[in-house]
């Protein structure tokens, strides 16, 4: 059901009933170009025209709209500190 589409607090929908929004509309709400949104979906294995709703895409791939929305979000790139190397031992 629509009420159960967003069951996890870790991935909040951008607006109420985001599952009824098209890829283009969600992209606009995320301030990203539609093509970037489509590329993100394709990288996760979800092919979708920009006029498809998240609900339709989810049903076609047997997942929830929340999964589709999560695929649209940018992946966090952790910034790791460079490994510290101990000072070289003197051979004298």
C-alpha positions as CSV (number, residue, x, y, z in Angstrom):
1,X,0.0,0.0,0.0
2,X,1.0,3.6,-0.3
3,X,1.2,4.0,3.4
4,X,3.6,1.1,3.7
5,X,5.8,2.2,0.8
6,X,8.2,4.2,3.0
7,X,8.9,1.9,6.0
8,X,12.4,2.9,7.0
9,X,13.4,6.2,8.6
10,X,16.8,5.9,7.0
11,X,15.5,6.8,3.5
12,X,12.9,9.6,3.9
13,X,10.8,10.4,0.8
14,X,11.4,13.9,-0.6
15,X,7.7,14.8,-0.4
16,X,4.6,13.0,0.7
17,X,3.6,10.3,-1.8
18,X,6.9,10.5,-3.7
19,X,6.1,7.1,-5.2
20,X,3.6,8.9,-7.4
21,X,6.2,11.3,-8.8
22,X,8.1,10.7,-12.0
23,X,11.8,10.3,-12.2
24,X,12.0,13.8,-13.7
25,X,9.9,15.2,-10.8
26,X,12.0,13.5,-8.2
27,X,15.2,14.6,-9.9
28,X,13.9,18.2,-9.9
29,X,13.1,17.9,-6.2
30,X,16.6,16.7,-5.5
31,X,18.1,19.5,-7.7
32,X,19.8,17.1,-10.1
33,X,19.4,16.7,-13.8
34,X,17.0,14.0,-15.0
35,X,19.8,12.3,-16.9
36,X,21.9,12.1,-13.7
37,X,18.9,10.5,-12.0
38,X,18.4,8.0,-14.8
39,X,22.1,7.1,-14.8
40,X,22.0,6.4,-11.0
41,X,19.0,4.1,-11.6
42,X,20.7,2.3,-14.4
43,X,23.9,1.8,-12.3
44,X,21.6,0.0,-9.8
45,X,19.9,-2.1,-12.5
46,X,16.7,-0.1,-12.8
47,X,16.0,1.0,-16.4
48,X,13.3,3.7,-16.4
49,X,12.0,6.5,-18.7
50,X,11.9,9.9,-17.1
51,X,8.1,9.9,-17.2
52,X,7.8,6.7,-15.1
53,X,6.7,7.0,-11.5
54,X,8.8,5.5,-8.7
55,X,5.8,3.2,-8.0
56,X,5.7,1.9,-11.6
57,X,9.5,1.4,-11.7
58,X,9.4,-0.4,-8.3
59,X,6.6,-2.7,-9.4
60,X,8.4,-3.6,-12.6
61,X,11.5,-4.6,-10.6
62,X,9.6,-6.2,-7.6
63,X,11.0,-3.8,-5.1
64,X,9.5,-0.9,-3.0
65,X,9.4,2.7,-4.2
66,X,11.8,3.3,-1.3
67,X,14.4,1.2,-2.9
68,X,14.1,3.2,-6.1
69,X,14.3,6.5,-4.2
70,X,17.4,5.2,-2.4
71,X,19.0,4.4,-5.8
72,X,18.4,8.0,-6.9
73,X,20.3,9.4,-3.9
74,X,24.0,10.1,-4.3
75,X,26.3,7.5,-2.9
76,X,28.3,8.8,-0.1
77,X,32.0,8.8,-0.8
78,X,33.8,8.3,2.4
79,X,36.9,10.5,2.8
80,X,39.5,8.3,4.3
81,X,42.6,9.8,5.9
82,X,45.8,8.7,4.2
83,X,47.4,5.8,6.1
84,X,50.0,6.9,8.5
85,X,53.4,5.4,7.9
86,X,55.8,5.0,10.7
87,X,59.1,6.8,10.3
88,X,61.8,4.8,8.5
89,X,64.3,3.2,10.8
90,X,67.8,4.3,10.5
91,X,70.3,1.6,9.3
92,X,73.3,3.3,10.8
